Amino acid sequence: MAYFRNNTVNLLNLHYGIHSLALSGGGTFFLVFLLKSGVPAPAVLTFIAAMLLGRFVIRPGVLVLAKRCGLKPLVIAGTIAGGLQYPLLAEVHGVGATLFLLCAVSSVADTLYWTAYHAYFASLGDAEHRGHQVGAREAIAAVAGIIGPLAAGWTLTTLGPQVAFGATAIVLVLAGLPIVWTPNVKVAFNVSGALKAAIPGVLLFAADGWIVVGYAFVWQIALFLSLGESYAAFGGAMALSAIVGALGGMFLGRLVDAGHGARAAWIALAALAITTILRALSYGNAPFAVVANACGALVLCLYLPPFGTAVYNQAKRSPCPLGFHIAAEGGWDIGGATAALIAAGLLAIGVPLSACILLSLLAAPASFLLLRRYFAAAEPRAEAAVGAKLAER
């Protein structure tokens, strides 16, 4: 398996697996804990929008830091900063000063980590094995996702939020260790054409940010309410979903690298649309909601390899991968914040959660068209490259 021979990517995927253990543990309960602690559902979505807009404002500062120290220290710092959110989360009791402080810390931590991580992965990964490498990464994350929600759900129920979210913070800090053995990636000080090269990524990320709000954020609230606001039941549903994801982990990555990215994108977006509708219909029905949630893990296995392949390869070909991701993730923030504010407004006036889940369908066609456009252009280039290698022999 050639795509496992890149030891740097293997270390990055090990880091991502540990990071995912934390996010699938305490991170899975982030929004539902806010709801349980007395923050109304519209305010939870407003919190998300405020955090995303905060990220949008401070993200250009990441470029200044990266020019001075490179990407590796920012990934490590962002990982550690991410852990600082969780002790604060445990102290939230309704809308108040702690919630506002949590919003600020989350904005800074997420901006540092995700902007640097995506640029780092794009720079160090292999374009010809990108689908496999993203598929392997998500399979590792899916396995971690089986353990995380069960452990966090049990800990929240029996030992309380301070212990549960404290453990999440410790795991996040440990996730920085594999990065210590990876190389640094320097960032050029003056790069022309980076913004223009990032426009396709901005559009793709904006569509993805919009999709995630209804499909994931609103859905988590709906699932938690459907399960009677039980941490244990919610954790069990998430673990079952992760089992489904682990079984389907790397299939689409192989399909993408074999030159079938456009077909993979079609399958992924069709599955996304069907699962979104199932989730909306299942609200209030616990068994149906658990099934709909499990289907979501399969959608991630289908969707992330073509999405990650398109984004990371565009970033690697751009004049500045970090500049690409600063612009592209700014698109994610705007798309996600817009959808979150719309969903919050709809909930505030009495629109049911199921309708807010369906908001994701508005952006799904745009994501499909952008992915199809990328693979329509990329796959002839890949075939030409293979032909050139064969001719050299």
C-alpha positions, 0 to 999 in steps of 0.5 A: 500500500504505497499511500502508507509509505509516507511516514509523515502522513502516518504521523499526521493521521496518528495525531488526527486519530488521537485528536478525533478521540477527544472530539468524538468524546467530549467534543460530541457533547459540546452543543448538547451540553450547552443545551442541557445547561440552560442555553436555548436551542436558538442561542446555541446556534447563535453561539456557533455563528458568533464563534465562526464570525470570530474565526473569520475576523482573526484568521488573517493573523494566522498568516502573520504567525506562520510566516514567523515560525512555520506551520508545525508550531501552529498545529501544536499550539492549536491542538493545545489551545483546543483543550482549553475550551473544555474546562470552560465548557464544564462551567457554563450555566445558561447564557452568561459571561462564561459562555461569551468567554468560551466563544472567544477561546473557541474562536481562537483555538479553532482558527489556529488549529484548523487553518494550520492543520489543513495547510500542513496536511495539504503540503505534506500529503501525496497528490496521487494518493490523496483519496487513500490518505484522507480515507485512511485518516477518516477510518482511524477517526471512525474507530476513535469515534466508537470509544469516545462517545461511550466513554464521555457519555458514561463519564458525564452521567456518573462523574460529571462534566468537570471530569468528562471535559477535563479528560477531553482536554488532556487527550487533546494535549496528548494529540500534539505529541506525534506532530513533534516528529514531523517536519516544519513547513515554512510559509513564503513571505510574498506570494502572488496569485494566492487569492485567485487560486483559492476562489474554488476552495472558498466556494466549496468550503462555503457550501460545506459550511452551510451543509454542516449546520443543518446536517450536523449541528441542528441534527445533534440537538434534534437527536439529543431531544429525540433520545430524551436528553440522555447522555448515555443514549446519545453517546451510544447512538454516536458510537453505533454511527462510528462502527458503521463509519469504520466498516466503510472507511476507505472504499471511496478513497480508492475510487477517487485515486483510481480516477473516478472522483466525479462518480464518487462525488455524485454518490456522496452528495446523493447519500448526503441528500437522502440522509438529510431527509431521513434525519428530518423525518426521524425527529422525535422518533428515537429508533428511527433517529438512531438509524438516521444518525448511523447513516450519517457515518456512511455519508462521511466515508463517501463525502470526505475522500472526494471533498478532501482530495479536491481541497488538499490538491488545490491547496498544494498546487496553489502558490501558498497552501496556507493562504489558500486555506485562510481564504477557503476556511473564511468561506466555511465560516461565512457559509456556516455562520449564515446558515446558523443565524438563519436556523436560529431565527427560524427556531426563535419564531417557532419553526420545527427543528426538522425544517432547519435540518433540511436547510442543508439541502440548499447547498448540497447541489452547489457542493456537487457541481463544484466537486464535479467541475474539479474532477472533470478538470483533474482526471484528464491531467492524472491520466496524462501523468500516468501516460507520461510515466509509462512512456518513460519506461 
